Amino acid sequence: MSRTYELLCVGVGEGLVHIHHTDVQRSGVDMGGAMRFELRNLDWVHEHLQRCLQAAVFAPIEHAGGGDRLRIAPGGAETAPFIILRNRRSDPLPHAGIYMLALSPDVLMQLLAALRGLR
């Protein structure tokens, strides 16, 4: 799929890291999404996304911390790989729900730089 545009926004509020990924395809469909996780899990997320980016092959990894149940897994094909970051925030926590981002290596590098700025 070819893109029309792509944008990544990262910030902190209410003790949470907020990520919004916009990935608009030529068809007009936005393949991006949102992610929320507790600030206390920032170091784990950053460290493991970095490791996964550097590894040619990796198994899914999980982490439970506070109200977050985080998972990082490989996705895509050999010709178009991506890394999936998923979080399940339990009720009645603020911003409870299931979040998932599928990021290409290029966008993941941008995200890692933005997360580094929050540390």
URKANOR-V285780 format. One record per pair of residues at least 4 apart in sequence whose C-alpha atoms are under 8 Angstrom apart, sorted by the first residue. I is the first residue (numbers start at 1). GAP is how many residues later the second one is. If there is no record, write none. Layout:
# URKANOR-V285780
i->I gap->GAP
i->I gap->GAP
This chain:
# URKANOR-V285780
i->1 gap->24
i->1 gap->25
i->2 gap->23
i->2 gap->24
i->3 gap->20
i->3 gap->21
i->3 gap->22
i->3 gap->23
i->4 gap->19
i->4 gap->20
i->4 gap->21
i->4 gap->22
i->4 gap->24
i->5 gap->17
i->5 gap->18
i->5 gap->19
i->5 gap->20
i->6 gap->15
i->6 gap->16
i->6 gap->17
i->6 gap->18
i->7 gap->14
i->7 gap->15
i->7 gap->16
i->8 gap->11
i->8 gap->12
i->8 gap->13
i->8 gap->14
i->8 gap->99
i->8 gap->102
i->8 gap->103
i->9 gap->10
i->9 gap->11
i->9 gap->12
i->10 gap->7
i->10 gap->8
i->10 gap->9
i->10 gap->10
i->10 gap->101
i->10 gap->104
i->10 gap->105
i->11 gap->6
i->11 gap->7
i->11 gap->8
i->11 gap->107
i->12 gap->4
i->12 gap->5
i->12 gap->6
i->12 gap->27
i->12 gap->106
i->13 gap->4
i->13 gap->5
i->15 gap->23
i->15 gap->24
i->16 gap->20
i->16 gap->21
i->16 gap->22
i->16 gap->23
i->17 gap->18
i->17 gap->19
i->17 gap->20
i->17 gap->21
i->17 gap->22
i->17 gap->25
i->18 gap->16
i->18 gap->17
i->18 gap->18
i->18 gap->19
i->19 gap->15
i->19 gap->16
i->19 gap->17
i->20 gap->12
i->20 gap->13
i->20 gap->14
i->20 gap->15
i->21 gap->11
i->21 gap->12
i->21 gap->13
i->21 gap->80
i->22 gap->8
i->22 gap->9
i->22 gap->10
i->22 gap->11
i->23 gap->7
i->23 gap->8
i->23 gap->9
i->24 gap->4
i->24 gap->5
i->24 gap->6
i->24 gap->7
i->24 gap->8
i->25 gap->4
i->25 gap->5
i->25 gap->6
i->32 gap->69
i->32 gap->70
i->33 gap->66
i->33 gap->67
i->33 gap->68
i->34 gap->65
i->34 gap->66
i->34 gap->67
i->35 gap->51
i->35 gap->52
i->35 gap->64
i->35 gap->65
i->35 gap->66
i->36 gap->51
i->36 gap->59
i->36 gap->63
i->37 gap->4
i->37 gap->5
i->37 gap->31
i->37 gap->50
i->37 gap->52
i->38 gap->4
i->38 gap->28
i->38 gap->29
i->38 gap->30
i->40 gap->25
i->40 gap->26
i->41 gap->4
i->41 gap->24
i->42 gap->4
i->42 gap->73
i->42 gap->77
i->43 gap->4
i->43 gap->76
i->44 gap->4
i->45 gap->4
i->46 gap->4
i->46 gap->66
i->46 gap->69
i->46 gap->70
i->47 gap->4
i->48 gap->4
i->48 gap->24
i->49 gap->4
i->49 gap->23
i->49 gap->59
i->49 gap->63
i->50 gap->4
i->50 gap->62
i->51 gap->4
i->52 gap->4
i->52 gap->5
i->52 gap->6
i->52 gap->31
i->53 gap->30
i->53 gap->52
i->53 gap->55
i->57 gap->17
i->58 gap->15
i->58 gap->16
i->59 gap->14
i->59 gap->15
i->60 gap->11
i->60 gap->12
i->60 gap->13
i->60 gap->14
i->61 gap->10
i->61 gap->11
i->61 gap->12
i->62 gap->7
i->62 gap->8
i->62 gap->9
i->62 gap->10
i->63 gap->5
i->63 gap->6
i->63 gap->7
i->63 gap->8
i->64 gap->4
i->64 gap->5
i->64 gap->6
i->65 gap->4
i->67 gap->22
i->67 gap->23
i->67 gap->26
i->68 gap->19
i->68 gap->20
i->68 gap->21
i->68 gap->22
i->69 gap->18
i->69 gap->19
i->69 gap->20
i->70 gap->15
i->70 gap->16
i->70 gap->17
i->70 gap->18
i->71 gap->13
i->71 gap->14
i->71 gap->15
i->71 gap->16
i->72 gap->11
i->72 gap->12
i->72 gap->13
i->72 gap->14
i->73 gap->10
i->73 gap->11
i->73 gap->12
i->74 gap->7
i->74 gap->8
i->74 gap->9
i->74 gap->10
i->75 gap->6
i->75 gap->7
i->75 gap->8
i->75 gap->9
i->75 gap->27
i->76 gap->4
i->76 gap->5
i->76 gap->6
i->76 gap->7
i->77 gap->4
i->80 gap->24
i->81 gap->23
i->81 gap->24
i->82 gap->20
i->82 gap->21
i->82 gap->22
i->82 gap->23
i->83 gap->19
i->83 gap->20
i->83 gap->21
i->83 gap->22
i->83 gap->25
i->84 gap->16
i->84 gap->17
i->84 gap->18
i->84 gap->19
i->85 gap->15
i->85 gap->16
i->85 gap->17
i->86 gap->12
i->86 gap->13
i->86 gap->14
i->86 gap->15
i->87 gap->11
i->87 gap->12
i->87 gap->13
i->88 gap->8
i->88 gap->9
i->88 gap->10
i->88 gap->11
i->89 gap->4
i->89 gap->6
i->89 gap->7
i->89 gap->8
i->89 gap->9
i->90 gap->6
i->90 gap->7
i->91 gap->5
i->91 gap->6
i->92 gap->4
i->103 gap->4
i->103 gap->5
i->104 gap->4
i->105 gap->4
i->106 gap->4
i->107 gap->4
i->108 gap->4
i->109 gap->4
i->110 gap->4
i->111 gap->4
i->112 gap->4
i->113 gap->4
i->114 gap->4
i->115 gap->4
